[in-house]
Amino acid sequence: MESYLLSLGAGVLIGVVYSVVNVRSPAPPLIALVGLAGMLVGVQAIAPVRHWLGF
């Protein structure tokens, strides 16, 4: 859980820096959120897949 909070904090910090410097984010918000959701699902799926494959 701590790593999720650290990641959230880093994302918020980068968002604030982008806002202060007046830089557009590299991806539209919806695409960025879908990408982040995909990474989260992928990370959570590793343990069950490893167990299923017998590793």
Buried (B, 14 or more C-beta within 10 A) or exposed (E): EEEEEEEEEEEEEEEEEEEEEEEEEEEEEEEEEEEEEEEEEEEEEEEEEEEEEEE
